[in-house]
Amino acid sequence: MENCLRMDAQGVITDFNDAAERLTGYSKEALIGKDHFGILHGTEAKDACPLFAHSVQGAEAFEVESKLRRADDEVISISSIGYPMNDEGKPVY
């Protein structure tokens, strides 16, 4: 399943595809513009999301294991591959 979730440098969700809707149980409309930490990780702690930590550090492509809280409150284990998006060396969100 190819889930795609894009977020800005503060962790606010800027894009969310159909596969991510099926995995999380949340609609795109419910999450765009929202801080993902409390919703998808159940905490406001930024270190709860290793994917975000790697992204903010400007890492190249990386893979991390994490926990994600679905809309039905089930906590699932996920494996994520992430990479920063840049345009002429500047982050794109």
N, C-alpha and C positions, 0 to 999 in steps of 0.2 A: 504494500500500500504506500503510495507516495503522498504523504501529508506535507503540506507547505504552510508554514506560519512565518510571516515576516513581522518583525518588531523594530521599533526605533531604538535609539541609544538609551532611552529611559525604560524600555521594556513594555511600551505601549504597542498593542497589536495593530499593524497597518494593513495586513492582508491575511487571508485564511481561506484555504481551498475546500472543495467539497469532501475530499478524502479526510481532511482534518475535522470537518464537521461530523463525519461518521465515526471517527476514532474517539472524539471527545464528547460527542452528544450535544455540543453547543452549536448554534447557528452562527454563520458569519456575521449576521446583523447584530447578534447579541455580544460579540466580542470585539469587533472593529472599534478602535478608539479607547479600549479598556486596558488597564494594567494587567499583564498576564500573570504576575506573581501570585496574587491572592486567589485568582480564579482557577488557574491550572495547577498551582502548587500548594494552595491552601495556606500560604504564609506570605507576608510582605518581604521576607528576607531575600535579598538578591542572590545570596549564595545557594538558595534552594534550586536554582536553575543553572547547572553546569554549562548548558548550551549558551545561555546569555553571558556567563562569565568569560567563556572563550571568545565569543563574538566581540565583546567590549574590548578585550585585550588585543583585538586585531589579528587574531590567529588566522593562519591559512585554513584550509579544509581540515576538519576534525570530526571525530566520532566520540560520543559520550553516552553513558547509560544514565537514566534519570527516572523519576517517578512523576506521574501525571494524574491529576484528579479530574475525573470525568464529571459531566453534568449530573449524573446519578450518584455522585459521591464515591464511586468505586475508584480505588487507587490502582493504577496499572504501571507496569514497568515498560519503558520504551528505550529503544536505541535510536539515537538521532545522529545524522550527519549534517554538519552546518558549515557555512562558509560566509565570510563577509562579502557584500556586494559593493563594488567600487566603480566610480566613473572618473577616470583621470586621477586616480589616487585618492579621491574623496568618497567617504561612505555614502551609499544610497539607501534610503529607507522607504 
